[in-house]
Amino acid sequence: MPPIDAYSHQCGVMDSFAEMVAAGVKPVALTHPQPSQAARDRYLPYAEGLADRYGVRYYCENGGLVTDLFPASLNRGTYNLVFYRDRAAIDAYLSIHRHKAVLQQAGRYAGRPRFSLAYQLGRLLGYSGSDIRRMVAQNGDREPVDPMPDRPLPVPCAGRPVEIGDISRKKDRFLSPLAALLEQTFPQAYKNCGEEEADALLSPGRVALGALAGGELVGFVGAMPQYGQTGWELHPLLVAPAWQRRGIGTRLVAALQQWVAARGCCCLYLGCDDEFGGTSLAGADLYRDTWSQIENIRLTGDHPYPFYQKQGFSIVGVFPDANGPGRPDIWMAKRIISE
Ligand SMILES: CC(C)(COP(=O)(O)OP(=O)(O)OC[C@H]1O[C@@H](n2cnc3c(N)ncnc32)[C@H](O)[C@@H]1OP(=O)(O)O)[C@@H](O)C(=O)NCCC(=O)NCCS
């Protein structure tokens, strides 16, 4: 067999990846990590040609994305190209970076949220849920639990009691903080449009309750009536990452319930998407055995349905594939009894 030089070999790999991305087999594909920017940039002319030939695009990644999906040493400090076809795919890929940074900053890059990032990356690369779980389980080269152990973790609640209050009539003061909270907590949904969404959430006719710590907005819950005054949709609920798991979400939901009960609500409901394999319902055909799959739901990553169950909500249905194939919206509801 004639010798194959490394550069040509890599070009061949890129060619097949670009074709797979064009065909929708992989939402994104990563080229082989290179040790320097110059080494990666040698492939740009070839990548340019592939982009034209297959109708795909590529993103130049500097520094590498490390999750538990692959050995940390494979991608740490490397340079590569990320092929993608749809804008949403590269946005989702970049949001893994941001979400990881937020978790690390909050000292929460561990457990389910950490697994969830590896899971999201695996799904973007086209792997099945079971393959991802196996790869993560077999990966013996992981970053330390706290990759910045010298940095003191935030103790946000110290000395700052959290108060829940109506912020609906204070758009001037809370528009920007709410936009920032949305972008920080849901980067995949609100990146670059946090202000637009905050403006709608603080509009008349809606409930808008904020969790305030020394005047800083650290949580928010909103709702609006959708069936006269009897059926209200909770949207959205969010707590800043550094303040999560301290009972703030529970207090926001309790306050919201009182608020809507006083306005004639009988049913408070919400949809919680499973876009990133947080539950066993992701990747499943939910048109078949719908109720037995709902009854047997379990966490496979990070998802808030257990939080809502703890607040008395039940799963009352699903919209299969609402966010794309295998990415359902899970509907939950709670009976509200007016005083
Ligand atoms: C979901 C969220 C609002 C919960 O708020 P929180 O202040 O962290 O929750 P609490 O501290 O009041 O938690 C109450 C209980 O729910 C559990 N819980 C909270 N989030 C959970 C999650 N993602 N998965 C499983 N359990 C969760 C807590 O462990 C706690 O259990 P315990 O009472 O047995 O100790 C918050 O984590 C958040 O903003 N997440 C990101 C945005 C999001 O997912 N919003 C919901 C979209 S539908």
The ligand as an SDF file (V2000), in Angstrom:
LIG
                    3D

 48 50  0  0  0  0  0  0  0  0999 V2000
  -35.2730   24.4350   38.4070 C   0  0  0  0  0  0  0  0  0  0  0  0
  -34.9220   25.6060   39.3360 C   0  0  0  0  0  0  0  0  0  0  0  0
  -35.8690   26.7370   39.0880 C   0  0  0  0  0  0  0  0  0  0  0  0
  -35.0390   25.1190   40.7790 C   0  0  0  0  0  0  0  0  0  0  0  0
  -34.7860   26.2070   41.6570 O   0  0  0  0  0  0  0  0  0  0  0  0
  -33.9080   26.0000   42.9680 P   0  0  0  0  0  0  0  0  0  0  0  0
  -33.9530   27.2430   43.7700 O   0  0  0  0  0  0  0  0  0  0  0  0
  -32.5680   25.5110   42.5510 O   0  0  0  0  0  0  0  0  0  0  0  0
  -34.7020   24.8090   43.6710 O   0  0  0  0  0  0  0  0  0  0  0  0
  -34.9200   24.5210   45.2320 P   0  0  0  0  0  0  0  0  0  0  0  0
  -33.6520   24.8020   45.9650 O   0  0  0  0  0  0  0  0  0  0  0  0
  -36.1390   25.2230   45.7120 O   0  0  0  0  0  0  0  0  0  0  0  0
  -35.1470   22.9310   45.1540 O   0  0  0  0  0  0  0  0  0  0  0  0
  -36.2570   22.2600   45.7150 C   0  0  0  0  0  0  0  0  0  0  0  0
  -36.0480   20.7760   45.5630 C   0  0  0  0  0  0  0  0  0  0  0  0
  -35.9750   20.4420   44.1500 O   0  0  0  0  0  0  0  0  0  0  0  0
  -34.7400   19.7840   43.8610 C   0  0  0  0  0  0  0  0  0  0  0  0
  -34.2640   20.2210   42.5610 N   0  0  0  0  0  0  0  0  0  0  0  0
  -34.0230   21.4840   42.1550 C   0  0  0  0  0  0  0  0  0  0  0  0
  -33.5970   21.4850   40.8840 N   0  0  0  0  0  0  0  0  0  0  0  0
  -33.5540   20.2010   40.4800 C   0  0  0  0  0  0  0  0  0  0  0  0
  -33.1670   19.5480   39.2730 C   0  0  0  0  0  0  0  0  0  0  0  0
  -32.7400   20.2300   38.2000 N   0  0  0  0  0  0  0  0  0  0  0  0
  -33.2260   18.1940   39.2280 N   0  0  0  0  0  0  0  0  0  0  0  0
  -33.6450   17.4730   40.2950 C   0  0  0  0  0  0  0  0  0  0  0  0
  -34.0240   18.0430   41.4840 N   0  0  0  0  0  0  0  0  0  0  0  0
  -33.9780   19.3880   41.5560 C   0  0  0  0  0  0  0  0  0  0  0  0
  -33.7900   20.2410   44.9620 C   0  0  0  0  0  0  0  0  0  0  0  0
  -32.7300   19.3320   45.1560 O   0  0  0  0  0  0  0  0  0  0  0  0
  -34.7150   20.3090   46.1570 C   0  0  0  0  0  0  0  0  0  0  0  0
  -34.9050   19.0030   46.6490 O   0  0  0  0  0  0  0  0  0  0  0  0
  -35.0690   18.7350   48.2290 P   0  0  0  0  0  0  0  0  0  0  0  0
  -36.2560   19.5610   48.6530 O   0  0  0  0  0  0  0  0  0  0  0  0
  -35.2890   17.2680   48.3030 O   0  0  0  0  0  0  0  0  0  0  0  0
  -33.8020   19.2170   48.8460 O   0  0  0  0  0  0  0  0  0  0  0  0
  -33.4620   26.0860   39.1290 C   0  0  0  0  0  0  0  0  0  0  0  0
  -32.5820   25.0210   39.3350 O   0  0  0  0  0  0  0  0  0  0  0  0
  -33.2080   26.6850   37.7630 C   0  0  0  0  0  0  0  0  0  0  0  0
  -33.3800   27.8820   37.5570 O   0  0  0  0  0  0  0  0  0  0  0  0
  -32.7350   25.8590   36.8150 N   0  0  0  0  0  0  0  0  0  0  0  0
  -32.4210   26.3390   35.4660 C   0  0  0  0  0  0  0  0  0  0  0  0
  -33.6390   26.8210   34.7390 C   0  0  0  0  0  0  0  0  0  0  0  0
  -34.7400   25.7860   34.6740 C   0  0  0  0  0  0  0  0  0  0  0  0
  -34.5020   24.6240   34.4230 O   0  0  0  0  0  0  0  0  0  0  0  0
  -35.9900   26.2630   34.8960 N   0  0  0  0  0  0  0  0  0  0  0  0
  -37.1500   25.4410   34.7680 C   0  0  0  0  0  0  0  0  0  0  0  0
  -37.5510   25.3840   33.3340 C   0  0  0  0  0  0  0  0  0  0  0  0
  -39.1020   24.5940   33.0990 S   0  0  0  0  0  0  0  0  0  0  0  0
  1  2  1  0
  2  3  1  0
  2  4  1  0
  2 36  1  0
  4  5  1  0
  5  6  1  0
  6  7  2  0
  6  8  1  0
  6  9  1  0
  9 10  1  0
 10 11  2  0
 10 12  1  0
 10 13  1  0
 13 14  1  0
 14 15  1  0
 15 16  1  0
 15 30  1  0
 16 17  1  0
 17 18  1  0
 17 28  1  0
 18 19  1  0
 18 27  1  0
 19 20  2  0
 20 21  1  0
 21 22  1  0
 21 27  2  0
 22 23  1  0
 22 24  2  0
 24 25  1  0
 25 26  2  0
 26 27  1  0
 28 29  1  0
 28 30  1  0
 30 31  1  0
 31 32  1  0
 32 33  2  0
 32 34  1  0
 32 35  1  0
 36 37  1  0
 36 38  1  0
 38 39  2  0
 38 40  1  0
 40 41  1  0
 41 42  1  0
 42 43  1  0
 43 44  2  0
 43 45  1  0
 45 46  1  0
 46 47  1  0
 47 48  1  0
M  END
$$$$
